[in-house]
Structures are given as C-alpha cells and as structure tokens.
Amino acid sequence: MEGITEKEVFFLIGVGIFIMSVMAMAFVAFHSRSQQKLLSQKLEAQEQLLHQTILAQEEERSRIAKDLHDDIGSKLNVIFLYVQRLKKIATSADDPGTAINELTQIINTTIGSTRRISHELLPPTLEEFGLAEALKELCEGFSGTGYLNIDLNIPDKALCIQDKMTALNIFRILQELINNAIRHGKARNIAIFFSDTSDEICIRYEDDGKGFDSNMVMKNKGLGMNNVESRLKMIGGNWTYESSPGNGMKAKIVLHKF
Amino acid sequence: MLQEIGLLCRNLVFICLFASILLLFFNRKRLPDTFRYLGYYLCWNLAIEITARILSDYETNNLPLLHLYTIGEFLLFALLYRKVHLFKKWPDKKFWIFVCIVLLFVILNSIFIQNIYTFNSYAKTVVQLILMGFAFGYFYQLHEKEQDTEALNWVNAAVLIYYSGSLFIFMFGNYFLDKVPETHLIFWIINVFLNLIFQVLILTAIWKGSRKRKFFS
C-alpha cells in the first residue's frame, strides 16, 4: 500500500465498513417491504377469490331455487288441482279415468324434472362409473343437440383418477369450459384430449369459438375463470390458456400425481 | 470517552445475549425447532464472551478464542440454515462435505497459516462471506416459496447486517494491530456496536417467535 498513508487506509476501511453496513440494512429494509407488498397482494387475491366463490355459490343456489320453483313447484300445483278435481269426481258420478291419466303424466314429468335437477347437482354416472363415463355422457348430451360437436379422447390409462373430489372437480372444470364456449364463444367444435404419464395427467382443451383477449381476461377474470382456478387450486392442479379474438381457446390442465 | 462507549456497548451486548438465552430457554417449547441451533450458537457465544472477559481481566491475549469461536459460529449457523431448508437441493453427503471442507480450512489456517495469537482474518473472512451468502440465499428462498417465518427473518437480518458490517474489521484486524494500533480501539468499538445491533435483532426474533407461537397454541 505504498503511496497511501495509514490515515487514508484507515479512512477507506471505515468507509467500506459504513457502506457494507448501510447496504445490508437497505437490503433488509427493501426485502421486508417487498415481502409485505407480496403478502398484501396475496391477501387481496384471496379475498377476491372468496368473493367470487360466494357469488358462484349464490348463483348456483338461485338457479336451483328457480328450477324448484318454476319446474317442480308449478307441477306440484297442477297435481294439487287434479287431486282437488278427483275429490270432486269421487263425490259425483263422472268418470275419473281422464283426470287420473293426466295426473299420472304430470307426476312422471315431475319425477323427470327432479331427476334432472339432482343429476345436474351431482351426476350419478360420475359416482357409479367414474370420470370417463360421466364425461362421455356430458359430451353426448351436448352433441345430441346437433348444435355442437365434441371430440372427447380419453385413453384407458387416464381412467385411474380414484379420488372422487378430483374427478368431480375435473368434471366441473370441463363442464364450465364447455358452457363458456357455448354461451360466450358460440363454438361449434370442441376437442378434449387426456394424456397420462407416470407423473401427471394432462388435459388439453380446444374450441373454435369467438375467442377473447387473454391478456384482458388475465387482469379481470370472470366468475367462470375464477371458478376453474379455485377448483384447480383445490385439487393441486394448474392450467395455462391462450386465446385471441376470432381464434377460439386452447387450454392445458396439468394434475400432478405426487 | 471512546473506550467508555465501547465498554457500555459491550455490557449491553452481554445483557442482550443473556436475555436472549433466558427467553429462548423459557419459550423453547413454543419456538420453532430452528431456534434450537440459535440457542446453541448463543450459548457458544456467551461461553466465549465470558472466557474472553476473564482473559482480558488477566491481561492475557484472548485472540485464540476467536479461532475457536469461528469454528462453532460456522458449524451452528450452517446447521441452522440447513434446518430452514436452505440446502434442500443438496443431499446430506454434499452438505457435510461442504461443512468439513470449510472447517478443515479454518482449523488448518489456525495451525499452519495464521498464528492463534493474531486475528484469523483469512478464515474469518471466508466464514463471514459464506454466512452472508446463507443470508442472501435465505432471502432469495423466501421470494421463491412463501413461508411463515417472521421470527427467522429477524435472525437472517441480524446475520446479514452484522457480518456485512464487520467483514472489513476482521479482514484488516491484523493490519490494525500491526500498523495502526491506535485505530484498533475505534474499529473494536464499531464491531461492538454492530454486535449490539446483532444481539438486539436476535432478541427481537426470539421475542417475536415466542409471541407468535403462543397465539396459535
């Protein structure tokens, strides 16, 4: 250290100590601030998710209430009127045959409606025969309308989803995607491919609907997208999707087995 | 005057260290398991501090203690950071090889390179840089994966601030002793002051940790 006095060395080391201390303190302060920011962002996202979940629940409840009121309720009212009519017939000499036939028909349609509502709430095929059969039934139901063509491809290996909650959530996610494609995208063709490796199950979804600006949707997700995300979170899966106006939608859902 | 400030800070360090050990001992069941290694480190620190004071009172060179202290300091902090999964990508064998290499260097440095009656500046600098690396690694890990580690963040902040600030003090310790002994006092005071910050942050960490666990229990 020739040319530098001891005083200067002393000063330089002092400055070095000061700079190192200040830098360490600044780093700690910066890190602590960014952690707090991250935490508040996470809390905000959780709050939003909770809000959307409650909204989705309420929407589902109002749909069930509407179905019960408009469908089952009105049919029970008609049944009640027929019973009143039968009472009157019983005290008179009129033939009850026509009234009984009409009553039987209404009771049958009420049973049908009850079955439809309960099937929508929890598909029995899913419970009894598993995800693959339930999805086939769902797709056949949509394809049967003649409006939509769904190409469902499930290899035998991918049928090994044993957990009922996982199977139900996958079913609901695909149901949501198909409903969105019909309602918002006006899609005519949908393709769903399952693939199964030792580590993960991958589901690829494609439709030829109107598409949307995925960047916009990413910032401001609707109820359906939030529903898909919260269901995926519940079963430990993740997804990526891409879409642009006029080009339909492509999504990839990955479920890790371990 | 300067010496009095230094002695006051040193006494405060001693009080904080003692308080931390007591607080940790009485809250040992409520604190996370990671704090066990912090407890061992604080006990090691206290034992060295007491011995250094006794030797200092008898006007005996207490620098050999620094050589000894460096070994425990590195080993216990390495175990602490291992406990917070800093080395999760390293298999056990790799971790222990790394620890053994560093400890071997510290020991060989004290035996063959730097006299035990001088600062072990080479070994101490290497250990301090490694501990700073651990602290940065821990902060980086927090960004990657969120954890509930408020109390450990205080420990990490203490490690980063103390070891960054005192890096040059130990690096040039022998230079101060040989060339400019009169400046040694000033740097000793700066080190004691940084050590006081370190101990206050550690005490805060233990206090925060024990309070949080009470809330959940």
HADDOCK unambig.tbl for C-alpha pairs under 7 A between the chains (distance, minus, plus):
assign (segid A and resid 13 and name CA) (segid B and resid 168 and name CA) 6.64 0.50 0.50
assign (segid A and resid 17 and name CA) (segid B and resid 165 and name CA) 5.24 0.50 0.50
assign (segid A and resid 17 and name CA) (segid B and resid 166 and name CA) 6.69 0.50 0.50
assign (segid A and resid 17 and name CA) (segid B and resid 168 and name CA) 6.02 0.50 0.50
assign (segid A and resid 18 and name CA) (segid B and resid 165 and name CA) 6.91 0.50 0.50
assign (segid A and resid 20 and name CA) (segid B and resid 164 and name CA) 5.44 0.50 0.50
assign (segid A and resid 20 and name CA) (segid B and resid 165 and name CA) 5.26 0.50 0.50
assign (segid A and resid 21 and name CA) (segid B and resid 161 and name CA) 5.94 0.50 0.50
assign (segid A and resid 21 and name CA) (segid B and resid 164 and name CA) 5.88 0.50 0.50
assign (segid A and resid 21 and name CA) (segid B and resid 165 and name CA) 4.29 0.50 0.50
assign (segid A and resid 24 and name CA) (segid B and resid 160 and name CA) 6.17 0.50 0.50
assign (segid A and resid 24 and name CA) (segid B and resid 161 and name CA) 5.11 0.50 0.50
assign (segid A and resid 24 and name CA) (segid B and resid 164 and name CA) 6.40 0.50 0.50
assign (segid A and resid 25 and name CA) (segid B and resid 161 and name CA) 6.00 0.50 0.50
assign (segid A and resid 28 and name CA) (segid B and resid 157 and name CA) 5.97 0.50 0.50
